[in-house]
Each structure stands twice: as structure tokens, then as C-alpha cells.
Amino acid sequence: MDILNVLSTRRFREADDLLTFISIYDDDRRTRAFLKLIRSHERQIRGSVCVEGGAGLGIFAAEMARLGARKVYAVEQNPLLARLARLRFQKLPKELSKRIELIEAPLQRFRPPGPIHVLVHELYGQLLYDEDLWTLDHLAFQPDIVLPDGGELRAGIVSSGAYCDRVITAEVVKTLDGVLVSGLFEERLTELRIPILRWNFGAGLQPVDHSFAQRRGDMLCMGLVVRHNNKDICEAGRCPNWAYAWTPRLGNAVSLSFRHSRAGVECSFGWKNL
């Protein structure tokens, strides 16, 4: 979904963010994976004070209330999404809705009045750290449990000839040196083998030593893997919310760095030869 008319910068960002979030909910596999993770922690949620960070439409906040959370803070900074979440909560049975408080603010500015036992989020970007995951490294509170608590960016080296077609030809691929392209090819779900970045709550983002020197192929693909307790929860391709990123191979290892600004998170990408 694209916005076609001229809007103020603020209005555009609010509406664009809303449309992006709405499209995320089309990813049933991703939603089911997160709900399964949340439900597996019912014992820890029951009677606890919980937060859904970046709550969007508030689906996970409502689920924690159903699982018996004593209090749930649904934290969402986008006013359009917050309005829709509020409507969702109002439609819940009163014994659930009274335990959910909507906080319209950035997650990093949220200062709860007491301890937080469980924090649920879905702040991952296609390159792991290129959306709002950095927020969890700058919280004003310390949750006991974070769901999910980790993630990886994994890579694979493939032959572009096995993926090119009459539209995305070898000639097109050659023009993309140094460019990371989301969704250039259809994933086959067997490509991601090599971790190159890793994030864990409390440890932050860390590069993983890697080398493609023993791998044959002229194309790099990278994809997100959401993890909890060192186990895979869902991943790019299998969950269509996240596509692979593709670029022609120009070396035997890669470097990625991220910078947060008012406009969002910027990713810098480069090749290394080891």
C-alpha cells in the first residue's frame, strides 16, 4: 500500500507507519509464532505486570490480559495505531479491558511506576537492527523477561543463475553492486546458513565472525531469524513479513552498521576480503 498524494511530513509518517503495521498483520504465521511464544509463558504472565512495546493494534497486549496479567501497558507512539488499539481494548470484556492501559509514547520514554515482569515486542527489521530493536537497548526500565529475547541475521551464498528469470536477468543483477535489495528473488528457505549479526537483550547487537571463502556463488542473501532462549521462533521467508535482502557478491565477508536518527535507522553495508 502506497500513499499517492502530498501530505505534511508528520501526517505522512503517521499514515505510512499505520499502513506498514496493518500489512504486518497479514502475516498469520508470524502472529501465530508470537502468540505461541507468549502462551508458553502463561505461568510467568499470570498475575504479573506486563508491557507490549510498539503495541500497534494491541493484539499481544490483549492476549496477555486473557492469560491473566494483573496489569498490561500497551505502549504505542503512533497516534493512529493507538486510536485503533484503544478501540480494540474497548471491545474486550470489561474484566480484561480494565487491566490494559494504553500509553501513547515512544517505548524508550516510558517510565512505569513499578517493576515490569514481562515485556513483549516485535521490533525486528529485515536486517535485524534496522527498525526499532535498538529501543530495547535504551529502556528506562528493566523487565524480568523479554519475549522474544534474541535474533540473528543469517546469510547465504548462492548462484544468481539459479534465481534469474526473464525479468530479473544476469544483466540486471550486475547493475546492483553494493545495493541491498529486499525481495529481489523468491526465497527457497534453504539459503540462510551463516550467522553474521546477533542481538540478545542485555548484550545488544554484536557482529559474528564469518567467512564466505569456502562458499561458491556470486550472490549474497541475508534474512532475519527471530530467536528466544537460543531457539528459532520464526524467520524471513517462512514469515512473509520479512523478505530476504539480496546483493551481488563482492568479497568473502560483510560489515553492517546502524545509526539511529529522527528519520529512522540507517544501515551502512560493505564488503571485506579476508
N, C-alpha and C positions, 0 to 999 in steps of 0.2 A: 504494500500500500504506500503510495507516494502523495505528498501534498503538492498541489499544482498551482496554487495561487500565492501571491506575495502576502506575507504576514510580518508582524513585528518579530524581532529576534526571540523575545520571550515567548510569544504565542506559538511560534513555530516549534521551539524546543519542547514546550509542554505537549503540543499535539503530536509531534513526531515521537516523543517518548511514549505517549499513550498508545499510538498505533504499533510501535515496536513491542510493547508489553502485551498488547492484545494478541499479536501474532505468536508470541511465546506460548500462549495457552492452547494453540492448535497442536502443540507437541504433546500428545497424550502420553507417549512413552516416557518423556521427561517428567511429566506431572506424576505419573504412576510410580516412577522410581523414587521421587522425593517423598511422596506420601507413604510408600513402603518403609523408607528410612525413618520418617517421623513416627510411624506406628510401632516400629520396632523399639522405640524408646518411650513407650507409653508409661512404663513404671517411673521413669525419671521425670516425665512431664506432669503426671497426675499430682495435683496439689502444689505445683511449682509456679514460679513467676517466669514467664517466657516472653521472648521478643521474636517477631518476624521482621527482619531487616530488609528494606526495599520491598515492602509488602505487596505492591501492585494492587491486585484485586482482592487480596486478603484471604486467599484460599487456604494457605498453610496456617494462618492465624486462627481461622475458623476451625480447622482440624484440631489444633492444639486445645482449643476450648472444648471441643467434643471429647477429647481424650482426658479431660478433667483438670486442665491447668487452672490454678487458682486465679491467675491474672495473666492476660496476654496484651502486650503492647504491639500494635501494628504500626510500624514506623515507615512512612512514605512521604517523600518530599514533593512529588509531582501533584499539584492540586487537582488535576482532572482524575488521576488514578485514585487519589484519596477520596474524592467525591463518590466514585464508583464503589470503593471498598466500604465506605460508610453505608451506602445503600444495601450492600450485601449483608453487612452486620445487622442492619435494622430488620432484615427479613428472617433472621435466625430466631429460634425460640428465645424468650426473654432470659431464661436461666443460662443461656450461652452468651447472648449479646451483652449482658451486664458485666461479663468478665473480660470483655475486649475493649481496650481504649485505643482509639486512633490518634497517632501522633504525626502531625503534618510538619516534618522537619527532616533534614539530612541525618542519616544514621550516626555519622561521626559527631554530631552536635547533641545527640540525645543523651540526657543525663537522668537515668532513672532514680527514683527516691530511695531505692533499696537494692539488695543483691538480685542479680539475674541468674537463674539456674540454667535455662536453655535458650540458645539463640539459633533460629532457623533462618537461612538465607539462600538465595540463588543469585549470586553476584558475579558469576563467571562470564568471561568474554571468550570469543572464539580462539584467542591466543592466550587463554588462561587469565592474564592480568590486565587485559586491555579494556575492561569496562569498570566495574565498581568493587572488585575484590580487594583493592588497596584500602578501602574503607575499614575492613576488618582489622587492618594493621594500625588503625588510628582511632580506635574506640575510646570513649570516655568512661567505659565500664568494663569489667572483666567477667564474662559469662563462665559458668562452670563447664558447660557442654556447648559445642558449636556443631551444628548439623547442616551440611557436611563440613568436615574439618580439614579437607585437603584436596589437592588436584594436581594434575600433571599436563604438560604439553608434550605430546609424543610425535615423533617424526618417522617418516619412511622414505626410502629412495626407490623410485620406480622408473620404468621406461615410458617416456611420453608416447611412443609409438603404439603402446597397448591401450591408450586412452583417447588419442586424437580421432577426430571424425571429419566429416566434410565441412563442418563449420569451424571447429577449433582444430586447425591444421598445424603441422610442424612449423610452418612459416609464422603462424600467429604466435605460437609458443616462443619462438626465437625473439620476438619483439618485447618480451616481458621480463628480460633480465633485471633482477633486483626488485621486482614488483611482486608483492604478496597478493594473490587474487583469491578471494573467497568463492567457493563453489564452481571453480573453473571446470572441473570434471566430476562425474558421478563417483562417489566413494564405493569401493568394493569391500570395505570393512575388514580387510586383512593387511592394510598398509602400515598401520601405526605400530612400530616395534621398539623405537628408541626414545627413552625419556630425555628431553633436553632442558626443560624447566620444571621446577617442583615448588608448590606452595603448601604450607601447613600452618594452621592457626597457631600463633605463638612464635613460630620460626620465621614466618614471612616467605618472600619469594627468593628462591635460590637456583642458580644455574646448575645443570647436571653435566659433568664431564662426558663427552661423547665424541665419536668419530664415525664418519661415513666412508672412511678409506677402503674398507673391505666390501663395500656395497656397490653393486653395479646398477647403473641407471643415470638418466640425465634430468630427472625431475624430483624435486623435494615436495612432499606433502606433510602438513602438520595438523594435528587435531587435539582438541581438549578431551581429557578424561577426568570426570568428577570422581573423587575418592572420599571414603570415610573409613577411619581406623585401618588404613592401608589396604582397603579393598575397593575395587572399581564399583561405582554406583551406576553411572551412565556415561556415554561418550559420544563425541561428534560422529555424525553419520548414522549411527543407530538411533540417536535422538536428533531429529531434523532441525531442532532449534539452533544447532551448531554445525556449520559446514567445515570441511577441510579448507585450509589455506594452501595454495599451490604456487610454486615459482621454479624457474629453470635452475638446475644445479650449477653452481659456480665455485664450489670448494668442497672441503671434507668435514666442515663443522660450521655452525652458525652462532651468531650472537644476537640477542634481543634485549632491548632495554625499554623501559616505560617511564613516561613523565606525565604527571597529573597537572592539568591546567583547568581553567574555568570552562573551556570548550570541551573537556573530556580528557581521556587518557590517550596520549600519543605513543605510538610504538616505533622504535628505530630498529632496523634489521640489517644485518650484514653477514658476509661470508668470511670464513677463515680457512687457511690451509695448514694442516698440522703435519 
